[in-house]
Amino acid sequence: MTKYFGEHRVLVTSYVSPDLDGFACAIAYAEFLNKTGKPAETVIYGTPHDEALFLIKHFNFSDHYSCDFDLYDEQEPAHLPP
């Protein structure tokens, strides 16, 4: 497992435009990874639902940010775009 993560930070997200459950699960999993020695951070993909936005503002989760990324589900790395 350590070899897989190496020096890279893992970005943890949930489904697109998460509600409170999706955002809370992403935060919890990133926290678990961090406490087990695997650098991770939570990112939001899309626009969070109102209850997730309330949580972000109320608890000042300013280090969790929105991002755009491409996710590829591919078994052969040679098939990925350059």
Order of alpha helices (4+ residues) and beta strands (2+ residues): alpha-beta-alpha-beta-alpha-beta
